[in-house]
Amino acid sequence: MQRRSALQRLIRGAALLAAASLPYGMARLTTPEARAQIRSPGRNNERNHIRPPGALKDDAAFVAACIGCGLCGEVCPPRCIRFHSRDGGEKVNTPWINPEEKGCTLCNKCMVACPTEALVETPLNEIDMGIAQIDRAACYPWVDRGICGACVSVCPLGERAIGFEMWNQYRPVIKDGCVGCGLCVEVCPEPSLPIWIVDRAQGTVVKHKV
Amino acid sequence: MGTPKPFFLWRHLNKLRWLSLSIVFAMLVALPFMHVYQTFTAAHAYDLLAPAEKQLYDVMETLTGVFTEDPAEDLDAIKGNTWSGSFFGLQLSDPLAIAGQMAAGLKLYAPFLLTALIPVLFTLLLGRFFCGWICPATLLYELNTNVSTWLSRLGFKVGNRHFDRRLKYAVLGVGLLLSAATGSVLMAAIYPPAIVGRELYYAIALGGFGAGTLFFVGTLLFDTLVARRGFCRYVCPGGALYSLLGRYRLVRIRRIAESCNDCAKCNAVCEFGLDPLRDHFGQECNNCTACIAVCPTQAMTFVLRPTDIPEQGPGHLGKQYLRAHSEKGSIDAAP
């Protein structure tokens, strides 16, 4: 008799637990996995998908620390911070920047506003959102199809982040001081899309595989 | 002498509560507009705005111009939502955000912990007051209850099922476990106040609702079709955490048995399905004061004590009590 009641209680407890996980399943259903996460579960290496300045280097730690309050976006003067709102799976409601639409102006406000350690206040030189990468086969000055220099003139860091090639004063070259704010990506006028932000390890020049 | 009377203002607190809920909600709607206006001022490019944006700029300039010198800076005074926000330099967060983040990252971050200090202290004192007085989802849920009542009067079948109230504690526990397992603050995706604040921001400033809206509409349907105020009663993990914190709250509502006539209006009005009529408030009462406001004999009042007073039996003005006592031959026997 006692065994039966113990079994019943066990089943009831299991049903309660199953019911308790139901809302999470339903919330999860509405946010399909982001494509980038399938490709690389740890570090995000998709082009032009950058975290706000001062974000923890390890993307998993960043997602764990972010509570999805949206404060960083709400203080952003250029409104460049957007959120995984309808996608991203576990990363849902975490902030990111798409420099093709709006680049970061490095104003510091999001780092100050963030209540958690997801965005920590970082001096300008140490910010690492990625690095700009140029496709020299697509950039017009690099293939001698015009003069431009938009990316160089917009760069908020100037000389230490971007400059021109020594022998042709229109061909942009990214330097180590680049923090990956993405303003160059935003202003680049060329429809061939020759510049984007990538993870720092991938270098500043696209290596074409032939 | 005689039966204690509640302070006359207590029965008007419910109106104050509606005012407080409306103000919080109105702020959550206004803040994204203010932010959009701030981005316009920061860009210094009024001429490049679209006509609709110019209109917004002008309206916001008129509304906020009185209070601000430099909108791009001064309007930063109030930011965020009830999940986490800053209020004139004071950073406040929901305790559930702290709990979820601690579980997800498996570590403590002191500055963030401190942001929940004031809410936790207030909860220890006032119980689950957040649910009744501040939560922006409560406003929508209570309006939804009213709509359901109208619908049922029109003849629609409105759900009035009852489940195990402990389910929400299981939701809280499972949420913390899942957060630790996945390394992501999953409660944020199912916690209505967080959803409402965030989705309003997405919709107004970023041009579209996110997935949370779908979930929130689902909870509204659940409340209408399955159980009255069902999400808050049975599912909400934040409500569970606040209930646990407010278990020994100091400020609670009590019934004055001497002036109670057992009409049970308090039980009918209680959004959380508690039993004020028989003194069973428990840890889940959110001090919303709806029962004080509805009581026709002023038999509900506040009391300062860490536990509910034990059950007092039927109200002294009720038929049950009068019948029992007239048999003993009291002077004013009921006819």
Interface residues (C-beta under 8 A of the other chain):
Chain A: L16 L17 A19 A20 S21 P23 Y24 M26 A27 R28 T30 T31 A60 A61 V63 A64 A65 C66 I67 G68 C69 G70 L71 G73 E74 V75 C76 P77 P78 R79 R82 F83 S85 R86 E90 K91 V92 N93 K109 A113 P115 T116 E117
Chain B: L31 P32 H35 V36 Q38 T39 A42 A43 A72 D76 K79 G80 N81 W83 S84 G85 S86 Q91 S93 A97 G100 Q101 A104 G105 Y109 P111 F112 T115 D164 R166 L167 A170 V171 G173 V174 G175 L178 T182 G183 S184 V185 L186 A188 A189 I190 A194 G197 R198 Y201 Y202 A205 L206 G208 F209 G210 A211 G212 L214 F215 G218 V235
